Amino acid sequence: MQENLRLLLDQNAADYARLAAASHDDPFAVLGPHRVGNDLLVVVLLPDASEVCLAGDITLARYGSTDVFAWLGDPEQIPVPYRLSWRDGSGTAHTRVDPYSLPACLPEVALARFGTGQADDAWRWLGAHRVRFAGLDGVRFAVWAPNARRVSVVGDFNAWDGRRHPMRLRIGTGVWELFIPNLGDGLYKFELLTAAGDVVIKIDPYGTAFERRPATAARLPQPSAHRWGDADWLSRRAAASFIDRPLSIYEVHLGSWRRRADGGFLTYRELAHPLAEHVRSLGFTHVELLPIMEHPLDESWGYQTTGYFAPTSRHGSPDDLRFLVDHLHQCGIGVLLDWVPGHFPRDSHALARFDGGPLYEYADPRKGEHREWGTYIFDYGRNEVRSFLYASAAYWIEEFHFDGLRVDAVASMLYLDYARPDGEWLPNVHGGRDNLEAVAFLRQLNTIIHARFPGAVMIAEESTAWAGVTAPVALAGLGFDLKWNMGWMHDTLAYFREDALFRRYHHNRLTFGITYAWSERFVLPFSHDEVVHLKRSLLGRMPGDDWQAHANLRLLYTWAFLFPGKKLLFMGAELAARGEWNSAGELPWARLAEPLARGIASLLTDLNGLYRRSPALHASDHDPAGFRWLDADDAAHSIYAFERRSGGEHLVVALNLTPVPRHGYRLGLPGEGHWLEVLNTDSRHYGGGNIGNAERVAADAVPAQGCSHSAIITLPPLGALVLGRARGL
């Protein structure tokens, strides 16, 4: 070894020892090419190498007994970047471009936006990306870990150098980066040396595809080969407001909708055609997928997310998911995604304590932990965390063409004392219980999504009386388009659980909802949460014998479709499942062989059809003028009657919540002429007794219930009637 070279290497011996021990915090300061006066010093660390050459024919000298190889000479002899050739201990030959001969590759502008919380496109450059850089094809890696002393890429593609590629820290940003040329397929993670001196192995927070659980490594990205065919759908979505259009959502957990014969999961592609056909036959306008972001535990249903940019590999590749969404769109069905920005799991391989301490989560456990869920809470006050979440939301809509997001557990984000006793929560700067950082985050989230994706729908699962969830941000609202009406749902299910004999004492549980029906823009949900955890299935909650239980279920669905608000039903509602939802199996499809269950499916199909074709039931959802009580006070007979209207269309609804037929009931009608029974839930077609009014009634010029006309009708037992003008239907 040249004497000058040895002297230079001796001066840096401590650095090489730290590199070998994987404890050096700036590998680019030591490895790669460095000018020394008029010469160029090249330093390479290659464990298990026996001979290393530079640029094809220049042999590097080993430094003592270390794995460090070096060369000192004329810069004109060495192209930068340069290629290394070497043999390992077994004599196998290798050749690679040295990644430490390359300059920094992340743009300063992107790093600055990330650090100010404005990078709603952060997925484009954080994580792993196939790029062409310095004339080379390869993968650029980038990860945010500001408290780490050293970060390396580790994977099955770099076993040749100790399974790690130390990364470069971009000073002042906390982002580590590295470009590795000529990578094909493979798996990778990040290895971090924490400030405490611990080595932790973490997934890529921006990884776009992972191994199937229980394995957790990210897959090196592959370019999408999917060719979208939903341009017409996206144009229509952007051109028309959903507010006055029907929105009827079929909520789906893909893992338990259908299964393979051996109990395994179907792929996104295998699900696409049967799901689209089923949803279209029932008449729903949209599906909403329970979180399909990568998650380690099946039983969490996706709500304990680890991969905020990765579709779960349980059902295939990202392109398989693109195929599913595309096919649904081409069948005229919108697709919403359940998205979880409120918390994340403690799994040690994922976001939790990412670089050795709190990073994505609040540091103070009084703000940063959900004890009842065993999860951490995102730090909404940290710019880089906001960039991460904004980017995740935008990613699913842009990359997978989702039509909007249902944002999970918004109430848990808004309140600092959510599920916490006194003394175990941290007040805000004003001494209050509102999480002001989460409020600001949600407002900006909705502003970003609406600006970038016209027509996309943002829906809040918010279970409290927080004012202005769907009010515009400009008016100090949160800016959501819709909010789940949890109060209406709980009141409705509590009422229907009552035996008909006692419903007279709970009459106002159904009427109360109209007093606040227009305080927000609502979705009326009967979701997955209502058919698990010993709550029983919806059918199982209904009182009476089997026939009465099914009749009550028909009434429940009819009440939901005729009450003001958008609609959501969890999968299996159409089957009248007798047991609770089991996420480890599939829906009880055999129920469709039973007449009463087939009747429920037929009724849902007709309710969706009536809802979609009748402006009175959807165009005036958010207009108090579209609803009028005709009879809200007949608690003694448990009868409700009301009118829905829009423009010139009028529908009159009457419900009998007892198993006793009501003959001679005078129902107010807002006009003369004949009125048709547009819907009778007691129809034999639905499994009922076929009690009704020969499908039409004639209006008498007898004022009743605030109307100029009325008719004497028969209300079927545990049944609902919808009447519409004969000339308009």
C-alpha positions, 0 to 999 in steps of 0.5 A: 500500500502506498505510504501516502494512502496508508497515512490517510487511512490511519488518520481515519481509522476510527471512522472505519471502525465505526463503519464496520460496527455500523455506528457511523452517522455520516458514511458519505463523509468517509466512503466513496470518492474524496479530493485530497489535494490534487489526488482522489481518494476512494474508500470502499467497505466490502465485508467478505471481499477478497479482491476489489477493483475500481473502474474495471482494472484498478486494484484497491488495496486492503487496509490492514485486516479490515474490510476497507479497501482504498485507492489514491491517485489521479482523478482523471483515471476514475469516472464518477460514478464508478463501478466496483468489481470484487470476489467474495470469500467463496470466489463468486464474482460481483460487480456494482456501481458504488452508491457512495460515488453518487451525489445527493438525490432528493430535491431541496424544495421537496425536503423544505415542503415536507418540513413545513407540513405542506407535502401532500405528495410526500409519497412521490419521493419518500420511501423507495422509488425506481428512478434514473439518476446520474445516468443510472437506473436504480432505487432511491430510498428516503426515510425520516428519522431525525433522532437516529445516529445512523440509518441503513437500507437492509434487504435480501439484495445487499447481503454482499456487504453485510446486509446494509447500505448506510444512508446519507443524512440531509442536514436540518431535515431529519431525512436519510437518503440513498440511491442504489443502482441496478436493483431488481426485485427484492425485500427491504427494511431500514436499520436504525441506530438510536440515540441510546445506542440500540439497533432497531429494524423498521419497515418503510413508513412509505412502503407501497407493498409488503410481504404477506403477514406475519412477514413484514418487509417492504417489497421493492417498488415495481411500476404499475402496469395497470391501464385505467378504463374509468376516465368517464367515471372520474369526469362525471365525479368531478362535474357533479356534486354528490350532495343532491344525488343518491348515495347508498353505501355497501360497507365491505370487509373483503376478507370475509365477504367471500372466501376460497373453498379452502378458507383462504382469501380471494384476491382483489381481481377475483373479488372484482366481478362477483362483488360488482355484480352483487352490489349492482344487483342490490342497487347500491351506488357505492362500496366502502372498503374497511381499511385495506391498508397493510396491517399485521393482525387479521382480527383488527379488520385493518384498523390497526394500520402499519402500511399507510401507503400499501394495500394489504398483500392478503388480497394481492398486489397494488395493481390487483387493487387498481383492477378492482376499483377500475372494474367497479367504476366501469360498472357504475359503482363508486368506491370509498376507503375507510382511512385511519389517521387517529391512531396506529399500533405499537408493533415494534417493526412499524411506526411506534417509537420509530427512531428510538423514541416518540416520532410519529406519536405525541411524546406525552402519554396523556396525549399520545396513547389510546389505552383502551385500544392499546395504540399510539396517537399521531402528533398532529402538531408536528409538520412532518407527521401532517405531511405523512398523513396528508400524503397518505390521504391523497395517495389513495385517491390519486393512485387508486382512484378512490372516490373519497375517504371515510375518516375513522374515529374522528371524535378520538382525535378531537377531544384530548380527554377522549376515553380518559378519566380526570387527571389522565389527559393534558389540556390545550393551551387554553385549558380546554379539552379540544385538540386544537392541533387535530382540529387544524389538521382535519380542516387542512386535510379536507381543504387539500382533498377538495382542492386536489380532487373535485368530487371526492367525498370526505366522510367523518365517523364522528360520534359526538355533538361537535358543532360544524363537522360538515360546515365549511372551513371558511365558516370555522367548520371541519370541512367534511362533506358528510358525518355518520349520524350515530345518535340516530343509529343508536336511537333507532336500534334501541327502539326496534329492540323493544317489544311492540307492546312497549314501543308506545313508551319509546315513541320519541326515539324515532321522532327525535332524530328529525330535530337535528337532521339538518344540523349536519349533512348526515349518513345513516349507518348500520355498520360493522360495529353494530353486528359484533362484540355480543351486540347480535346481528340486526335480525337477532336484535328484532323482537317477536317470532321469526316472522315478526323478526324479519318483518321488523328488519324490513321496517328497520331498513325501510325507515333508514331509506325513507328518513333524510340522509345518505345510506350505509349498510354493512355487508350481510344486511341483505342476507338477514344474518342470524349470527354476528359477523365473523371476520374469520369466515365468509357471509352466510350466503346459504341464507338466500335459499330461505324465503324470508331472507330472500324477501329481505334482499328483494326489499333492499333492492327495491328500496335502493331503486326507489331511493335512486329514482325518487328525487323526493328521497335524495335531492332534499336530504339536506333541506328541511323543506323536503320533509314534513311530519303528518303524524308524529304523535300516535304513540298509542298505536306506534304509527308514524306518517310523514311526507318527503318531497322535492320539486313536484314529487311527493311521497307519503310514508306511513309505518305501523310498528306493531303486529296488529293491522290498522284498518280505517286509518285516515292518512293525509295526502297533499293532493287529489286523485289516485295514489299508488302503493309504491312500496308495501313492506308486507308484500308477499314478494318480501315475505309478508302477509300481503295486507294492503290497499289493492295497490292504490287509494283515492284521495278524498277532499277531507282535510287531515294531518295538515293536508288538503286531502286524505284517504282511509287506508289499511296499515299492514302489521309491522309494515310500511307503505309508501304512496305516490301520485298515480300520474307521476309514477 
